[in-house]
Amino acid sequence: MEALARAFRYQRLLDEGQYASITEMAEAERLDRGYMGRLLQLTLLAPDTVEAILDGGATE
């Protein structure tokens, strides 16, 4: 759940233009660029999958 929250926060920062790139954001947040990219992929999960994760259940 924490990873999902971080992923959506980082995506929002990118969308709002606070960072120009994943690389810039990773440097500012002191994270590995590859990790940041993988984390952001969580924002591409289907909404029902995200909901299931947040509810602590499994998807069908």
Secondary structure, DSSP 8 states (H G I E B T S, - for coil): -HHHHHHHHHHHHHHTTS-SSHHHHHHHHT--HHHHHHHHHGGGS-HHHHHHHHHT----
